[in-house]
Amino acid sequence: MIELSAARNHELACANTLFARKPDTRESALLEIVRAAYGSGAAWLDATAVVRGLAGRDRLFISCARELEPLFGDPAPGVAKELRIAWRRGERGGEIAAAELNGRLRTPLWL
């Protein structure tokens, strides 16, 4: 068995997820980012404006190859964080949480 470093394993997982799952192209309602936060435990930053800036008219995609610290800062140095987003699209809405690994999302985020 070949052993891969954690970073290489993460790269491969990101590539696999990127090509395995595509957003529903039938969505036509506007995507509204209600709120977003990035952090862990008691240390959270308001990420709403940044996430709204990343979102397109009807979708949001954040690659797991994208570095998160330049986007959001680091509210909890040395601690695993997550990105939480509350969203609404027409009558539908919900919340999604994406875990971070080594300064990047573990998997790509699609809305």
Summary of the structure (lengths in Angstrom):
residues: 111
radius of gyration: 14.7
end to end distance: 36.2
largest distance: 48.9
contacts: 291
relative contact order: 0.25
helix: 23%
strand: 34%
